[in-house]
Amino acid sequence: MAKNSIEAYGASGKTNLLFFNPEVLTLVVDEASPLFDKRVHLPVDEDLARNIDYQGVLEPIAVQKNPETGAVEVVVGRQRTKAARLANEWRKARGVAPVQIPAFVHKGDRRNALDVIISENELRQADTPIGRAEKMRRLMSIGRGEAEIAVIYGCKPATVRSMLALLECCADVQNAVESGKIGLTHAKQLADLSPVEQRAKVVELTAAGEGAKPHERARKQRQVLGDTQPRMKTRKQILAELEIDPTGERAKALRWVLGVDEKMALPGLSEAKAAMQAFDREAA
């Protein structure tokens, strides 16, 4: 006779998970609600959506029924819910079945839900850069490509390449990345140097960033590596600058970069901005 799952795994007990279409779940936006968390207004994480599209929602969320409205509200898992909705839009366009979200019912006091929300987010321990890089290398060794690993980790392929480059660096560089003194981009550049050169450069980079604020530190460390070119502005940054000051030679140059007519009025720029955002969503 087949054993039940408790006997088969030697577990002490079990609970039943529920599965939901993410569209039927309610994300609480009422600030007076004990379930409100302002992160509900964060933009959808498209990297997380791609991960969910690839392998579903792996970690169950927590839900609770609103006793006044009957709505099933998300206690923990807002970002997973939003990302699953986006993933399902992509899946619908491809003609494949939507993903569902596993959830358990939060049975605690509704008034104390904030305790759960805080603990769920604050008590997580993220993997170290070296730990992530080593796992990525293991995935590569079993045949995963950069694009697949990027989806699994919810990042871009360029990040995967930077992480793997970290494993080619000497211990001093790896320790500097682990401690947050230099970034992955710097480590990737140092990977092409000899170990002696790496150790010398990491001392310079650390000294350049000592006591500096993030943006200033990044600028000073780029100078150490000989990168003095200004950072490229995003379309969003360019549009924001044009809305503040739409006249002059600089504005003319920025319009040229966007491919926007020089005589186009600000409302037109807003339309251009909306069009670009729509294009980004379709391309995702």
Secondary structure, 3 states (H helix, E strand, C coil): CCCCHHHHHCCCCCCCCEEECHHHCECCCCCCCCCCCHHHHCCCCHHHHHHHHHHCCCCCEEEEECCCCCCEEEEECHHHHHHHHHHHHHHHHHCCCCCCEEEEECCCCHHHHHHHHHHHHHCCCCCCHHHHHHHHHHHHHCCCCHHHHHHHHCCCHHHHHHHHHHCCCCHHHHHHHHCCCCCHHHHHHHCCCCHHHHHHHHHHHHHHHCCCCHHHHHHHHHHHCCCCCCCCCCHHHHHHHHHHCCCHHHHHHHHHHHCCCCCCCHHHHHHHHHHHHHHHHHHC
